[in-house]
Amino acid sequence: MRRGLLALLAVLALTPLAVACSDSKEAGGDFALTERWLRANEDPSADVAIFEAKLPDNLADLLNPSLPADSKERLQFPVHPNGKLIGSYVIRRPEVGNLIGLVYDVPEPLADVTKKVQEQLDARPWQVVGAEADGTGTLMRFETTTGGDLRGQALVNQRPGTSTYELVVDRGGKQTTLKVGRTSAVPEIAGSLGDDLTVKRVDQGAAKVAGLKEGDKIVKVGGVDVNDRKSLAAAQRAMAAEKTPSTSITYLLLATPAVEADARTFSEPASLTLPAKFPAKTFFDALVVMEYEWVQQPGSSGFRALAITKDSGTSVAGKLKDTLQKDGWQIVQDVPTGGATQMQFQHTDGRAGQAEIGPFEANTAYTQVGFQVQSGQGGGG
């Protein structure tokens, strides 16, 4: 069931708030139509809320269902700094999760906005885990590095410069001008065309709504004469640059219900005391050390520890990095992977180490830290 709702993300991103965010001042009817559209493929009992030009009132609570309002670990979602909020919506399904949509317009070129969005969503506590792109835009998939069940997609595409364009056809020897609605910067004509642009079939789409018929011959698009497929494609692409660049961003987030930890299955143990020679010992002083081992022989040494803490994975990774750097270590790799972070580091004295930080399987209210350091010839302890 969760997989089904995730599959809707891309579908819902195609025309977010298409009617509710129109230029019409009579928003009442538009909202009703948009809500009906958003309910498509949804359980009839789903709670749909639409917000014009504002964020959901409880967005922070939706993103942090298990954390109190005063928690320093609460996630904040990064949106484009120059974006103009067009609207938002929330589809609440208690057993599956809340689907949150945020729609922004940015008065900047598509490439610049895409780069910025990717940078924002690929920085802790967020990470981009996949993307799809074509000539009209990019769809990025992202999730958190903290292990929480919050993930989503960001659709970045170029906005059309005008709401309609002119499509001139030869119909029975007489030219007829159609006003075709635009849903993308590079408009497409749904149907089948012959090599001379005679319409053989008309499919559902903006051109059909405007009155395009079988037998029509397309002779002009957006004021540009066309006579074959190549000139038609060139005229369609030219329309994307007709006005000041503007880009649309739709952020879609799926926040699944928080799972209550079963306190009866796990009791926090007393912390073990690490030996004074243990690397990054001051970092572990604030954690519950569950196990450790070390060995030191001529020419080599090794240290390993497993610890837990109720701090978030992002916070723990930051503290470990600070401690290591203060102790003379260099971080050579710091990669968030799923809900975990993998870190590699090395010291000028020849020691090398790695750490993995992620959810503690026995109780997801904790973060687990797996840490090890070893040295080769000449390494110190």
ABEGO torsion letter per residue (X at the ends): XAAAAAAAAAAAAABBGAAAABABABAAAAAAAAAAAAABGBBAABBBBBBBGBBBAAAAAAABAABBAABAABBBBBBBAABBBAEBBBBBBAAAEBBBBBBBBBBBBAAAAAAAAAAAAABOABBBAEBBBBAAEBBBBBBBAAGBBBBBBBBBBBBBABABBBBBBBBGGBBBBBBBBBABABBBBBEBBBAAGBBABBBBEAAAAAGBBBGBBBABBGGBBBABAAAAAAAAAAAAAABBBBBBBBBBBBBBBBBBBBAAABBBBBBBBBBAABBGAAAAAABBBABBBBBBBBGBBBBBBBBBBABBAAAAAAAAAAAAAAAGBBBABBBBBEABBBBBBBBAAGBBBBBBBBBBAABAABBBBBBBBBBBBGBBX
